[in-house]
Each structure stands twice: as structure tokens, then as C-alpha cells.
Amino acid sequence: MAAPSHLIVVGTSAGGMPALVQFVALLPPTLHAAVLVVQHFAPDSDGQHLVDRLARHTSLPCRLPTHGEPIENGTIYLAPPDRHLLAKDGSTPHLLVTKGPRENHYRPSADALFRSAAVAFGPNVVGIVLTGMLHDGTAGLEFIKRCGGIAVVQDPHEAEFPSMPETALRNVDVDYVVPLNMMGPLLDEITRGTSSRHQSSIPEDLKQEAAIAERVVGTTEEVSKLGTPVALTCPDCGGNLWEVKEGRVLRFRCHTGHAFTADSLLLSSEQSLEETLWVALRMMEERKNLLTSMAVRGEGLYSVQQEERLEEIKKHINRLREFLLNGSNGSASPKL
């Protein structure tokens, strides 16, 4: 089968499988493109079972790709569990299946797939963000737009989980916002258009980021060319982070390859802060228990001093517990 002139790349998360079933059912059997899909699921999921589920609803071939497999026209590829799916151009366009660093804490990552497709196929890429939680796919759509491709988002009003579509709409100049039942005809019309591969129009920074993902790990020198070091640490490996200078979507990278949008990094910091505060609460409870024993076993002035320290720690415990139970949404800070 011939290589495709267009790539359709799809990112989805929560509520994704029912949406994908409806999506593939509406694709025309004569589709002039290959379809590459990232669906977030557990690392131990049965990828072949999910492919078989999609295959029951479309006449197009559905595959769980292998590393180096040629990209074939009219074929649907689902990223394997716990593996990035990347597109690579060349004499024969092919797929890379890697266990590279997570992006936005995801592997597979929609951003990683979208970036590789944009670099490999330029203006002949259609990026689609469907139902899902959080932010994966937003930066990826911007990559596609910067390379001349087309951005499509599922109408958030019909998405089971509208967070991913809404985040994309807030940050990217999206071309089409459509319900699932309109995507088949839209994609058929888009991919029947004339193919125009202009590799010279691909931004150098995206080529470099795509190369880092292909090699699984980057270097400090490479990441330094992409941005400026900031006083933040990578939540996945603890290394330094660089703020990426290109694009509208604020992003960060570490030299080992982890990448984050600002929204994803903020959420990660909030979760880490909450975990730290729960540890602090546990340590303060232990201190309270120790002071209680010291006050009971002590005598005279010594006992009075431990009672005073005990009352003070109880106040701190109550304030911290109240914050954790009622105000741990990042909008306030505990006053201890």
C-alpha cells in the first residue's frame, strides 16, 4: 500500500474509547490519509484488545504499530501502552515506537506525536483533540499550526470530558470546532486537497525537539538552544528546567527529555505541595504525641513548659488540617 500524502493525528484521554469508536466509524473507506491515535491508558492495558474494538466499527485496517513500520495510506494506528508513537519522514515515511521520557507526565503523549507529525509532514497534517482531562495535545496543536497544518477540536459541549478541547481552544488558533458526527466528512474534504510538502517551512526549534524525542534523551547544550534556564526543577527527574522561548503556549523542558506545559507543571507542583503538607501534618502529630508524654511524665515548671508547647503545636495542626481539607486548591497558603 502506498505512503499517505496526509497524516491525521488524534489525541484523547478520559472518555476517549467511546469517542474513538464513533470517530473511526465515520471515516470514509477511501480516506486519503493515515490516522495515528494517542489514547491515554494504563501501562499494563491490552493494546491489541483496544485495536480490535476499533476495528469492529470501521472498514479501515487498524493496527498496533511496531518500531520502524512503514506508514500506509488508509490505515489507523493506535499508540501501544506506555510507548510514544512518532512519525518519521524519509524515503519511506515510517513510525517510531519508543519508551522515551514522558511529556506532561504521559507516555504515549499527544504532544510528542503531534510534534513529530508536524515536522515530518508539515502542512499535510491534521491534528485533532477529543475528549479528555487536563492539557495534553494543546502544545501539539500549536506545533502543527506553526508548521502550516490544520487544527481541529471536538466541540466541548458534546465532549464527555471537555478539559482537553477547552484548553486547546484557549491557547491555539483552532481551524475547526465540530462535533464527532461531522469529523468524517470534514477530514475527507481536507485530505482530498492538494499535497504540498515544504520542509523548509518547518521551524528549526521543532526539528530539534523532534530529534530529541527520537533519540529518547537530549543534552544540556541542545536544550539550552531551545530556551532559558529557570529556577524550577523537573517533577519527573529532579533536573533543571528550561523555559522554551518559541510558541504561544508556555512550556518547559529538562535536558533528559521531559516536557511540560505551564498548566501541567502547575498541577504537578500543587500535587507535590499537598503531599509535602500531609507529611508535615504527620510529623506535627508525632511531635504532639511526644510533647503529651513529656508533659504527663514531667513535674513542676518542666511540665508547664511542655503543656505550653503542646498547645502551640495543636494550633498549628488544626490550621494545617483545615487548609488541607478545605483550601488545598492552590488559591491560598496556610498561615502557620
Secondary structure as UniProt FT lines:
FT   STRAND          7..12
FT   TURN            14..15
FT   HELIX           16..25
FT   TURN            29..30
FT   STRAND          34..39
FT   TURN            43..44
FT   HELIX           47..55
FT   TURN            56..57
FT   STRAND          62..63
FT   TURN            67..68
FT   TURN            73..74
FT   STRAND          76..78
FT   TURN            81..82
FT   STRAND          84..88
FT   STRAND          94..98
FT   TURN            104..105
FT   HELIX           110..121
FT   HELIX           122..124
FT   STRAND          125..129
FT   TURN            136..137
FT   HELIX           138..146
FT   TURN            147..148
FT   STRAND          150..154
FT   TURN            156..158
FT   HELIX           163..171
FT   STRAND          176..178
FT   HELIX           180..182
FT   HELIX           183..191
FT   HELIX           199..201
FT   HELIX           204..214
FT   HELIX           220..226
FT   STRAND          227..233
FT   TURN            235..237
FT   STRAND          240..244
FT   STRAND          251..253
FT   TURN            255..256
FT   STRAND          259..261
FT   HELIX           262..297
FT   HELIX           300..326
FT   TURN            328..331
//
